[in-house]
Amino acid sequence: MIAIATAYAALRVLVFVAAVVATVGAVASWLVRTRRISPFSGTARTIRRATDPWIVPMERRVVRAGGTPASAPWWTLALVIVGGIILLSLVQFLLAQFLRAGLAISAGPVGIVRLLVTWAFALLEIALLVRVLSSWVGGSPYSKWFRWSFVLTEWMLAPLRRIVPTIGMIDITPIVAYFLLRLAQSLVLGVI
């Protein structure tokens, strides 16, 4: 347990260092790209040599999307920071699930059933969240990224849409479904 906590602390430090390095690199690259540092100086060549391998791929994407090349360092920095936060959250989530699974196994068959029920309801809640987020970004129900959420949630949202009215243009059935899932989970876990 101590080794896992130490490894997680080391990962946090590593993500922080990566964010600091990305910040310094993004600022330096931005200074060169916006000509605040002469792009023909030795300093600028050194900065470009150090930062271009990880900023140029983002620059291509930014330019393809209609942005300016000078904003590529900031997008790269945002990607590093958001990616670090997601990585830390995912590792923390997985560690918590391993601990929960260990406790469930030590509790016997009832603990395992309770864990599986909890995981099943958590999967449905995540699918609801992904479905709501996909509607905000214009995700298609047939997209390979979002299809699973539509498959997992349509069975409960379709009947609710016939019962629950919309509020203006806002469909509140995912909110109602979330609360119903929480109620159903507490009822099922209460029976077990």
N, C-alpha and C positions, 0 to 999 in steps of 0.2 A: 504494500500500500504506500509506503514511504517512497519507494522507487517511482511509482506512478505519479505521485505528487511532485517529486523532484523533476521528472521528465516534463510534466505539464508546466511547471514553473520555468524550466529551461526553454520550452516552446514559446511561452509568453515573452521572455526576454528576447528570443530570436525574432519574433514578430515585431517587437518594439524596435529592435536594431534595424530590421529591414525597413520599417516605416521611417526611421530617422535618416537612413542612407538614401531612401527614395526621395525624401523631402529635400535633402541637400542636392541630390542629383537633379531633381525637377527644377529647383530654383536656379541652379547653375545652367542647366540646359535652356531654361526660359530666358535667362539673361543673354545667352548667346543667340538664341533664335530671334529675340526682339532687338538685337544689335545694341544692347546696353553694354555688352562687352564686344569689342571688335571681332567679327567672325574670322578675321585673317591673322589674329595674334596667336602666339604659341599657347597661351592659356586656353583660348577657344578651341584650338585643335585638340588639346589634352582633354578638355571637357567633353567635346564631341566623341572622342575615342572611347571615353569611359561610359558615356550615357547613351550613345546611339544604339548599341545592341539591344537595349531594353525599351527605348523610347520610339525608335523608328517603326516597329510593328504597330504600335498604337497610333503613330502618326498616319500610317496608311489607312487605318480604319477611320480615323477622325476625318481625313481628307475625303475619303469615299462617302462619308455621311454628310459632307458639306461643311465641315468645320475648317478652322485654320490650323496650319502646322504648329503655330506658336502655342496652341492650347494642348497639344499632345503631352507635354510633361505633366500638366495638371491632371489630365485624364489617367495617365499612368500612375501618378501618386494616389489618386482616388481608388484605382483598381488595387493597388498594393494594400491600402488601408482597409478597404471593404473586404478584400480577399483574406487579409489577416484576421479581421473580426469574425468572418464566416468560418475560417479554419479553427480558431480558438473555440467558437461556439459549438462547432461540430465535434471537436475532440472532447469538450466538456460534456456534451450530450451523450456521446458514446460511452464515456467513462461512467456517467450516472446510470446508463442502461445496463452496463456490465455489473455494476454494484447492485442494482435492483434485481438483476437476474440471479446473482449469487445469493441474495437474501431470499428470493422466491424458491430457489432450489433447496436451500436449507430449511425452508418451511414445509417442504413436502409437496405432494400432489395438489393440495388446495392452493398453496402459494404459487405454483406454476400456472394453474388455471386462472387465478386472479391476475397474474402478470400478463398472460396472453389476452385476457379480456381488456386489460388496461391498454396494452399495445394496439389492439384492434380499434378501440375507440380513439386513441391518439392518432392512428393512421387516418381515420375518417375526418377528424378535426383538421389535420394537416391538409387533406385533400380539399376540404371546404375553403381553407385559407388560400391554397394555391388557385382554386377556381375563382375566388373573388379577385385575387391579384391579377389573374389572367384576363379578367374582364376589364380591369383598369388599363392594361397595356395592349389591349386588343388581341389577345391570344385566341387562336381558333380552337374549337373543341376537337378538331382533327389533327392538331399539331402534335408531333411526337413528344413535346415537352409537357403538354397540358392534358392530353387525352386521358391519361390514367386518372386524373382528378375528376373528370367528367364521368368516367365509367363508375368510379367509386361513390359518387354523390348524387347522380341523377335519380336513382331509385327513391331517394328521400325528398329531393327538391321538387320533382314533378308533382306529386300529390299536394305538397305544401303550396305550390303556386296556384292551385285551384282554390285553396282555402284562404290563404293570407293575401290581402290586397296590397298593391304597391302604394308607396307614399310618393305621389308625384311620379317622377321617373325612376325612383329608387326601389329596387327589388330587395325586400328585407327577409326573404325566405332563407338565405344562408345564416342570418343571425338567429332566426327562429330555430332552424335546424341545429345550430350549434348548441343552443340551450336545451333542446330536446335530447341531443346526444349526451350532454352532461347529466341530465335527469335520468336517462336510460342507463348510463354507466353507473350512477350511484345506486339505482335500483338493482341492477344485475350484480354488482359487487356486494350489495347488502344481502342478497339471497345466497351468495356463495359462502 
